[in-house]
Structure formats: C-alpha cells, structure tokens
Amino acid sequence: MDYVLVFRPEIRDELDEAYNWYEQQKVGLGDEFIDCIDELLDRICLMLQSYPTVYRDVR
C-alpha cells in the first residue's frame, strides 16, 4: 500500500529557512540537508506501521 505524507503548511517555510541557514554555513550543505530529509521521509513511508497512531489514521 502506498502512503502519502501530508504536512502542515508552515513546514515549507521552516525547511526553506533551514536550507538557507545550512547553505550559508557552506555552499552545497543545504542540498545535503534536503537529501537527508528526503531519505528520512522515504524511510517513514516504508516503515509507517512502526510509528504509533496518534489520532484516527494519523501517525
């Protein structure tokens, strides 16, 4: 079964802010940060049943 991750709207601003901060520390580090986030989100989708249900079908 495929799952879809749904985020609160403000997450985009937070990720952009974090990306910019890392990029200011070292060019390319922001991209590494985003790659790590993508990898972790993929893991969450693959192992979704490992996380507790907090409300109805929300994990």
C-alpha positions in Angstrom: 0.0 0.0 0.0 1.3 3.5 -0.9 1.1 6.2 1.7 1.1 10.0 1.2 2.8 12.3 3.7 0.8 15.4 4.5 2.5 18.4 6.2 1.3 21.4 7.9 1.6 24.5 5.6 4.3 26.1 7.7 6.7 23.2 7.1 7.7 24.7 3.7 8.8 27.9 5.3 10.7 26.0 8.0 12.5 23.8 5.5 13.4 26.9 3.4 14.8 28.6 6.4 16.9 25.6 7.4 18.1 25.1 3.8 19.2 28.7 3.7 21.0 28.5 7.0 22.9 25.4 6.0 23.8 26.9 2.7 25.2 30.0 4.4 27.4 27.7 6.5 28.8 26.0 3.4 27.8 26.0 -0.2 26.1 22.7 -1.0 25.3 21.9 2.6 21.7 23.0 2.1 21.4 20.4 -0.7 22.8 17.7 1.6 20.3 18.7 4.2 17.4 18.3 1.8 18.8 15.0 0.6 18.8 13.8 4.2 15.2 15.0 4.8 14.1 13.1 1.6 15.8 10.0 2.8 14.2 10.1 6.2 10.7 10.8 4.7 11.2 7.7 2.4 12.1 5.6 5.5 9.0 6.8 7.3 6.8 5.8 4.4 8.5 2.4 4.1 8.1 1.7 7.9 4.9 3.6 8.6 3.5 0.8 10.7 6.4 1.3 13.1 5.0 4.6 14.2 2.1 4.9 16.6 -1.3 6.2 15.5 -1.9 9.5 17.4 -5.4 10.3 16.1 -7.7 8.1 13.9 -5.4 7.3 10.9 -2.8 10.0 11.7 0.7 8.9 12.6 
